Amino acid sequence: MIFPDSFPVIYIDELVLEKPLIKHFKDIFEIFGNEEVVMYDIFPIMTDCEQAKRYIERYEKEFAEREEITWIIHDRSSEESVGVCCLGDFDFDSERCEIGYDIKRRFWNQGYATKAIKAVTEYAFMKIGINRIEAFISPENKASIRVLEKCGYSYEGLLRQRDLIKGKLEDAYVMALLKDEYKKSLLR
């Protein structure tokens, strides 16, 4: 596994996934300040733009410490930032990591999550050398489950009371994709 030395930029169709900068704080706030968007996330709703700036600073620190890569998803045709996608919780010995994503509410159901997940999945397998990508999803988050299925991820099981979400221990589905499965899907 090779963690990138410099921040990777990914292009897919009309999207570019790039490093979140302080200038993106309003976009980050729009994502994480929306109750519907963060309904199934482990962190609380964002209440001010200063929190958004701290998130961006944390993204930069986590990349420098080789813990996580968080991209802002930018639509080049509309010049809008539509969400974020990340790879984190790297286990370099097992060649495994976790994928996560959040899309601005006004951009739901437009294919942005699917395209971003496919691009980040390809990057993880082909550039970093990951063998297994995992996602942990609330069983009630049907839309996110469908997106992962469209991207080739398979349901592997239920982890009971895995995550503390909004003060309550909640179950999580484990969904994953292996590099071999990904390569086979390219041949279809």
Backbone hydrogen bonds, N-H to C=O, Kabsch-Sander energy under -0.5 kcal/mol:
donor,donor_aa,acceptor,acceptor_aa,energy
2,I,128,I,-2.8
3,F,1,M,-0.5
10,I,17,L,-2.4
12,I,15,L,-2.3
15,L,12,I,-2.9
16,V,74,H,-2.4
17,L,10,I,-3.3
18,E,16,V,-0.6
18,E,72,I,-2.1
24,H,21,L,-2.8
25,F,22,I,-1.9
28,I,24,H,-2.4
29,F,25,F,-2.4
30,E,26,K,-2.2
31,I,27,D,-1.9
32,F,28,I,-2.6
33,G,29,F,-1.9
34,N,31,I,-1.0
35,E,33,G,-0.6
38,V,34,N,-2.1
39,M,36,E,-0.6
41,D,38,V,-1.5
46,M,32,F,-3.3
51,Q,48,D,-0.8
52,A,48,D,-1.0
53,K,49,C,-2.0
54,R,50,E,-2.0
55,Y,51,Q,-2.3
56,I,52,A,-2.0
57,E,53,K,-2.1
58,R,54,R,-2.4
59,Y,55,Y,-2.7
60,E,56,I,-1.9
61,K,57,E,-2.1
62,E,58,R,-3.0
63,F,59,Y,-2.0
64,A,60,E,-2.3
65,E,61,K,-2.0
66,R,63,F,-1.8
67,E,62,E,-3.2
68,E,62,E,-1.1
69,I,87,L,-3.0
71,W,69,I,-0.5
71,W,85,C,-3.3
72,I,18,E,-3.0
73,I,83,G,-3.3
74,H,16,V,-2.7
74,H,72,I,-0.6
75,D,80,E,-3.4
76,R,14,E,-3.2
76,R,74,H,-0.8
79,E,75,D,-1.7
80,E,75,D,-1.0
82,V,73,I,-2.8
82,V,80,E,-0.5
83,G,73,I,-1.0
84,V,102,D,-2.9
85,C,71,W,-1.8
86,C,100,G,-3.0
87,L,69,I,-2.1
88,G,98,E,-2.6
89,D,67,E,-0.7
90,F,67,E,-0.7
91,D,96,R,-3.1
92,F,90,F,-0.6
95,E,91,D,-0.9
96,R,91,D,-1.9
97,C,132,R,-1.9
98,E,88,G,-3.1
99,I,134,E,-2.7
100,G,86,C,-2.1
102,D,84,V,-2.2
104,K,82,V,-3.0
107,F,104,K,-2.2
108,W,105,R,-1.7
110,Q,107,F,-0.8
115,K,111,G,-2.2
116,A,112,Y,-2.6
117,I,113,A,-2.9
118,K,114,T,-2.4
119,A,115,K,-2.2
120,V,116,A,-2.8
121,T,117,I,-2.7
122,E,118,K,-2.3
123,Y,119,A,-2.3
124,A,120,V,-2.6
125,F,121,T,-2.3
126,M,122,E,-3.1
127,K,123,Y,-2.4
128,I,123,Y,-1.7
129,G,124,A,-1.2
130,I,124,A,-2.6
131,N,95,E,-3.2
132,R,95,E,-1.8
133,I,177,L,-2.4
134,E,97,C,-2.7
135,A,175,M,-2.8
137,I,135,A,-0.6
137,I,173,Y,-2.2
141,N,138,S,-2.0
142,K,140,E,-2.0
145,I,141,N,-1.9
146,R,142,K,-2.3
147,V,143,A,-2.1
148,L,144,S,-2.3
149,E,145,I,-2.3
150,K,146,R,-2.4
151,C,147,V,-1.3
152,G,149,E,-1.8
153,Y,148,L,-2.4
154,S,176,A,-2.8
156,E,174,V,-3.4
157,G,174,V,-1.0
159,L,172,A,-3.5
160,R,158,L,-0.7
162,R,159,L,-0.9
162,R,170,E,-0.9
163,D,170,E,-2.0
165,I,163,D,-0.9
165,I,168,K,-2.9
166,K,164,L,-0.5
168,K,165,I,-1.3
170,E,163,D,-3.4
172,A,159,L,-2.2
173,Y,137,I,-3.8
174,V,157,G,-2.8
175,M,135,A,-2.7
175,M,173,Y,-0.6
176,A,154,S,-2.1
177,L,133,I,-2.0
179,K,131,N,-2.5
182,Y,178,L,-2.4
183,K,179,K,-2.7
184,K,180,D,-2.3
185,S,181,E,-2.0
186,L,182,Y,-1.1
186,L,183,K,-0.5
187,L,183,K,-0.7
187,L,184,K,-0.9
188,R,185,S,-0.7
